[in-house]
Amino acid sequence: MKHNRIVYFISSIGLAALILMINLTSPTEIGPLGVLLFFTTLYIVSFGLMTLFLQIFFYFAFKKDKLKNKDYLYSAILAFGPIMLLMARSFGAINLWTIGLIFIFLTLAEFLVYKKI
């Protein structure tokens, strides 16, 4: 439970920074380092949301209150999915093929965590 509080706290700080960044700057003003900061804060917020979704799923599906370390790895991998979709959208290459490849990549990464750890 202590880890969840830390994840949610850092995620809420990231959400506040993301909202400020979106409202106060534009992509042309922010530069390459700002774009990196944008994607990093977006990943942090996405990680917090995926952790929350996994916690809700495990509670209803398996009646499990606490998340294990492996579950945090699952949510870290799932949190990278929206980032990849946004990057594909910025390149203008969002189609069924791209979504399928992202899904396959996330599935293989989850399978690797399942088998190795």
C-alpha positions in Angstrom: 0.0 0.0 0.0 2.9 2.3 0.7 4.2 1.9 -2.9 0.8 2.8 -4.3 0.8 6.1 -2.4 4.2 7.0 -3.7 3.2 6.2 -7.3 -0.1 8.1 -7.1 1.6 11.1 -5.5 4.3 11.3 -8.1 1.7 10.7 -10.8 -0.4 13.6 -9.6 2.6 15.9 -9.5 3.4 14.8 -13.1 -0.2 15.5 -14.1 0.0 19.0 -12.6 3.3 19.6 -14.5 1.8 18.3 -17.7 -1.3 20.6 -17.4 1.0 23.6 -16.8 3.2 22.6 -19.7 0.2 22.3 -22.1 -1.3 25.6 -21.0 1.8 27.8 -20.8 3.9 26.7 -23.8 3.6 25.7 -27.4 5.5 23.0 -29.2 7.6 25.5 -31.2 8.6 27.4 -28.0 9.4 24.4 -25.8 12.3 22.9 -27.9 13.7 19.3 -27.9 14.3 19.1 -24.2 10.8 20.3 -23.5 9.4 17.6 -25.8 11.4 15.0 -23.8 10.1 16.4 -20.6 6.5 16.3 -22.0 6.8 12.6 -22.9 8.5 11.8 -19.6 5.7 13.4 -17.6 3.1 11.8 -19.8 4.7 8.4 -19.1 4.7 9.1 -15.3 1.0 10.0 -15.4 0.2 6.9 -17.6 2.1 4.7 -15.2 0.0 6.0 -12.3 -3.2 5.3 -14.3 -2.1 1.8 -15.3 -1.2 1.0 -11.7 -4.7 2.2 -10.6 -6.4 0.1 -13.3 -4.3 -3.0 -12.4 -5.1 -2.6 -8.8 -8.8 -2.3 -9.5 -8.6 -5.3 -11.9 -6.8 -7.5 -9.4 -9.2 -6.5 -6.6 -12.3 -7.5 -8.6 -10.8 -10.5 -10.5 -8.6 -12.1 -7.8 -9.7 -10.4 -4.6 -6.1 -9.2 -4.1 -5.6 -6.0 -2.2 -1.8 -5.5 -2.6 0.2 -5.3 -5.8 3.5 -7.3 -6.0 6.7 -6.0 -7.6 5.9 -8.0 -10.7 2.5 -6.1 -11.0 4.3 -2.8 -11.1 6.4 -4.1 -14.0 3.2 -5.0 -15.8 1.9 -1.6 -15.3 5.2 0.0 -16.4 5.0 -1.9 -19.7 1.3 -1.1 -20.2 2.0 2.6 -19.5 4.3 2.7 -22.5 1.4 1.8 -24.9 -0.2 5.3 -25.0 3.3 6.9 -25.5 3.9 4.7 -28.5 0.4 5.5 -29.9 1.1 9.2 -29.4 4.5 8.9 -31.1 3.0 7.1 -34.1 0.3 9.8 -34.3 2.9 12.5 -34.4 4.6 10.7 -37.3 1.2 10.4 -39.0 1.5 6.6 -39.2 -1.5 5.6 -37.1 -3.4 2.8 -38.8 -4.5 -0.7 -38.0 -1.0 -2.1 -38.8 0.7 0.2 -36.4 -1.8 -0.5 -33.6 -1.4 -4.2 -34.2 2.4 -3.9 -33.9 2.2 -1.9 -30.7 -0.2 -4.5 -29.3 2.2 -7.3 -30.3 5.2 -5.4 -28.7 3.3 -4.9 -25.4 2.2 -8.5 -25.4 5.7 -9.8 -25.9 7.1 -7.5 -23.2 4.4 -8.7 -20.8 5.2 -12.3 -21.6 8.9 -11.7 -21.0 8.2 -10.3 -17.6 5.9 -13.2 -16.9 8.6 -15.8 -17.8 11.7 -14.2 -16.5 10.7 -12.7 -13.2 
